Amino acid sequence: MIYERYLEVRNAIDEAARAAGRNPEEITLVAVSKTKPLEDMEALAEKGVKDFGENYPQELKKKAEAIKYPVNLHAIGHLQTNKVRMILPYTCLIHSVDSLHLAETIEKEAARIDKVQEILIEVNAAEEETKFGLSLSDTEALVREIAALPHVRIKGLMTIAPFVENGEDNRPVFRNMHELLLDIKSKNIDNVDMEILSMGMTHDFRTAVEEGATIVRVGTAIFGERIYHQ
Ligand SMILES: *Cc1c(COP(=O)(O)O)cnc(C)c1O
């Protein structure tokens, strides 16, 4: 069941990519397994799925230590500085860096374990008040500051677009993100790659692919609705 849904999402990505004249292989599907049991991840991992997204540091660490298959764990949720040490040994890419303070904490912890941590800069592209992330206009300045940190490597940008029923409504947000990525890329900043554009979730991943996403983060369409126990 879970793997069938994963394949449906993957096919929809491939179709959207081809329709937009893009190579589907440029796009990584990150299966967002937050709140879901390890067995649900393993149902995909045993078929060869590698990329999973987690929001909560304890959960990421626990699953990393328990899973029987080789996987890439993406840290996609808002990250507090006091949780950096917990996830650093386990995460391939932190999607949600939105301050110099957080980047400096990652630098310190990455140096301690002799790792260069790949990160994305989170942009609040729709400028929603409730969201984390930088404004479009502040992003380049932060990229330049973080670029100086030797154990942190910026690979691109990430955004969480507004929650909409119709993904089409987020097209302008995705378009602005792609323009910003290309703009910063054109500045050729040392120690910065602008290769990854992480955007698109269950409701809007097709539109995100059409507008240049190279990573989409999909949870509900693969694993079903999440139930939060508080
Ligand atoms: C939960 C989450 C997702 C997945 O959302 P769905 O709507 O379930 O696909 C993607 N990105 C981030 C940052 C998330 O927190």
The ligand as an SDF file (V2000), in Angstrom:
LIG
                    3D

 15 15  0  0  0  0  0  0  0  0999 V2000
    5.1320   17.7030    7.1820 C   0  0  0  0  0  0  0  0  0  0  0  0
    5.9930   18.4030    6.1890 C   0  0  0  0  0  0  0  0  0  0  0  0
    5.9840   18.0520    4.8250 C   0  0  0  0  0  0  0  0  0  0  0  0
    5.0300   17.0330    4.2190 C   0  0  0  0  0  0  0  0  0  0  0  0
    3.7380   17.5610    4.1840 O   0  0  0  0  0  0  0  0  0  0  0  0
    2.5150   16.7710    3.4620 P   0  0  0  0  0  0  0  0  0  0  0  0
    1.5170   17.8280    3.2340 O   0  0  0  0  0  0  0  0  0  0  0  0
    2.0730   15.7270    4.4170 O   0  0  0  0  0  0  0  0  0  0  0  0
    3.0370   16.2100    2.1910 O   0  0  0  0  0  0  0  0  0  0  0  0
    6.8770   18.6920    3.9720 C   0  0  0  0  0  0  0  0  0  0  0  0
    7.7330   19.6350    4.4240 N   0  0  0  0  0  0  0  0  0  0  0  0
    7.7670   20.0070    5.7200 C   0  0  0  0  0  0  0  0  0  0  0  0
    8.7300   21.0340    6.1550 C   0  0  0  0  0  0  0  0  0  0  0  0
    6.8980   19.4190    6.6320 C   0  0  0  0  0  0  0  0  0  0  0  0
    6.9180   19.8310    7.9090 O   0  0  0  0  0  0  0  0  0  0  0  0
  1  2  1  0
  2  3  1  0
  2 14  2  0
  3  4  1  0
  3 10  2  0
  4  5  1  0
  5  6  1  0
  6  7  2  0
  6  8  1  0
  6  9  1  0
 10 11  1  0
 11 12  2  0
 12 13  1  0
 12 14  1  0
 14 15  1  0
M  END
$$$$
